[in-house]
Amino acid sequence: MNSKLIAIADANAPQSIIGISLLVKLLQNNGHQADQMLAKANIAAQLLSDPNATISFQQEVVFTRELVNTLLDKELGFKAGQYYRLNAYGLIGLAAGLSETVNDAIVFFLKYIRLSHIHFDINFFKKDGNAILRFSDQFELGDLRRFYLERDFSFAFLSTRDMFPRSIIGQKPKTIHFDFPCPTSVEHYQSLYECIVHFSMPYNEILCDERYLDLQLPLASALTRELLEEQCKIKEITLFGHENFAGKIRQNIQAVENEIPSLEVIAKMHFLTARTMRRKLKQQGITFQQLVNEELNKKALHYLLTTSLSIEQISIRLGYSESASFINAFKRWTGKTPKACR
C-alpha cells in the first residue's frame, strides 16, 4: 500500500483551541500559570472553555514558543504528546477509535487530519514488512520543529498503544527515525518511547510490523463511526469552507494512473466543456497544466521516496511513454534528476 494521505492544507486556516488548552494543562501541572503567555499570543483566556473556539496558526506558534522557553525541558515534546490522547482530538479521535481495524483507524485519522493539531504532511505506506508513517515538513516551524515532531511522535505511540496489543508473535520491533542529532542520549530516548530510536536519519518516521494494521479494534462500531464522520465533514466545512474547484481537479488528477490526464477528460467528469473548465480555473489563478505538473511531481516524489520502483516503472505509472521524458519533466519541476532526489 503506497498512498499519500491528505494533510493540513493552509497555515492560515483556523486551529482548534483544544490543542492550546492541553498545553495550558501541561503548564499548570508544572507549576506555571498561562495568563501572560496567552496574552502574548493574543488568546483570550475564556476561549479555553469553548470547545468550538478557534485561533490562528500564528497564535498557536507564539504560545508554544513561550511554553518551550519557559519550561526549558529537553523532554517537553515527548511530555506534551502524552496529553494528546485520541479522545483529546474530539470527533476525529473518537471516530478513529471506532474503526474496524488499525489500518482503518489510521486512514480515517489522516483523512480528516486538518481537524487535528498536527502540522506535518504524512505519508502512510507499507515497505519490507513494515507499516510506516513518514512525517514531512509542511510549514516553516523554525526552532519549534523538534518540539512538534517529538510531540506528534509521542502522541502516535501512545494512541497506537491504547488501540492494540503491544506484541505479535515474531513481530518486527517498533522503531522511530528522527532526522535531527540526538539531543541527550540514544538510551534516554529509547527509554522514553519504549522502542528503538535512530537519529540523523533521512526521514522522520515511525515503523511497526505491518501485521498490526489488520488487528481488530475492540470498540469498533460502523454505525456510530458513520454518524461521527458526518459531524467531521460538517466541522471541516465550518472551519475550512467547501472545497474549491481546483481542489476537486487535483483529486481527479491524483486518481489517474498510467496516463497523463487531459483537460478534456477531466472536464467531462464535471460535465463541463474544456473552455468552461479553463475559465473556472483561471478565476482561481491557476491553469490546468500547472495542476497536472504539481500533482505529477507529488506522485513522482512519493514513488521515489517510498518505493523501490525503477525510474522506468515510475515513468509508466505517471503516464510517460519514455523514461527520458519523465526525467526531463522532473528536472523542470525540481531542478534535480529523479536519481539525485532518491
HUDAJO-V822185 format. One line per field, one symbol per residue. phi: phi as a letter, one per 20 degrees, with the letter a starting at -180 (. if undefined). A space follows every 50 residues. Layout:
phi->???
//
This chain:
phi->.cceefcgebfeffdffggfffffffgffdndedgfffffeldfgfffed fefccegffffffffffffeeldfefffffffeefgffemgffffgfeff cggfffffgffdffeededcecdcbdalndecddecfdceelfegfgfff ffffffffffffebgfccgmffffbdddedfffcbgffffffelafcddl efcebdcbgffgfeffefdgbffffffffffffffgffedmfgffffffg fffffecmaefdfffffffdlcegfffgfffffembdfffffffffffff ffffeccdgfgfffgffenefcffffgffffffdncegffff
//
